[in-house]
Amino acid sequence: MFTSNFLSIGPAALADAIRTDGVISIPNALTDDFIRAIEDDVAHARQGLNRNWVTGVYIEKQYYLTHMLAVSPAFADYCTHPLMLEILEKAVGADYRLKALRYYETYGGHHMQWHTDNKTDRGNAQIPGIIVIAYISDVEDGEFQYVRGSQKWSGEKAYNDYADDLVEQNYGRDVLSFKGSKGTMIMYDTYGIHRARPVRGRQFVRKSLFFQVDAEVGASEPILVNPSYLKRVDPP
C-alpha cells in the first residue's frame, strides 16, 4: 500500500510539516497495486441501476462515491492502517474521529471556490483537523492548491469562503500548487485555505480519494461500514 518513499519520512516529520506550512505533499506515496485495487472497487460500485446497494452519484461536474468503507476493502485498510493512525494522532491529538470520506472525480468546467474545512453546524469552531487526499490519476492540471501558513490565521476570520481575487491579491505569493502522478498523497490542516485549480477543458478528469478526521468526536457525516473489511479491531 505505502511505498518506501512515504515510509521513509516518518509520522513525526509529517505532523511537523503540517503544523509549519499547513500542508505536505508526498509524491509516489501509494503503490500501483493499491491504486488498481481502488479503481476496481470503484468500478464495481460505480452505478446502481437495479442494484440495492451503495453506489456513486453524479452531481453537476463531479462524481462522488461517499461510502468507500462499505464497498472498498482497500480503502478500509488504507485509512485504518496503524501508520496512518499514528500520523493523525501526532497531528490532531489522541482524540479524533473519521468525519467524512469519498472517492470523487472532478471534470472540466468545475470551479471550486477557495475555502477552509473547519465548518460545523454551529458555524466556525476551534476543532483541529486533518484531511488526506490521494491522486488516483495523474494530475498535471486542476491540481490541489493551498495557501501556505493560512491555517495559523484563518480561524480569526468569521467566514470560510474566499474570493479568487482576494486570494490572488493578498496571498498569491503563498499559494502552493501540487501537480503529481497517481499515488501522490497530500495531507493538510482543515483550517488552511485551499481549492482545486479550475480547469476549462471539457475532456479533463481528476480522480481522487479523500478522508477527513477532526477532534469533534460527537458528529460526522453518515458512514456505512462493512465490518468484514476491518482487520484491526480493538477488543470490547
Secondary structure, DSSP 8 states (H G I E B T S, - for coil): -B-HHHHTT-HHHHHHHHHHHSEEEETT-B-HHHHHHHHHHHHHTS--TT--S---EEETTEEEE--HHHH-HHHHHHHT-HHHHHHHHHHH-S--EEEEEEEEEEETT----EE-S-EETTEE----EEEEEEESS-EEEEEEEEETTGGGTGGGSS-SEE-HHHHHHHHGGGEEEEEE-TT-EEEEETTS-EEE-----TT-EEEEEEEEEES-TT--S-----GGG-S-----
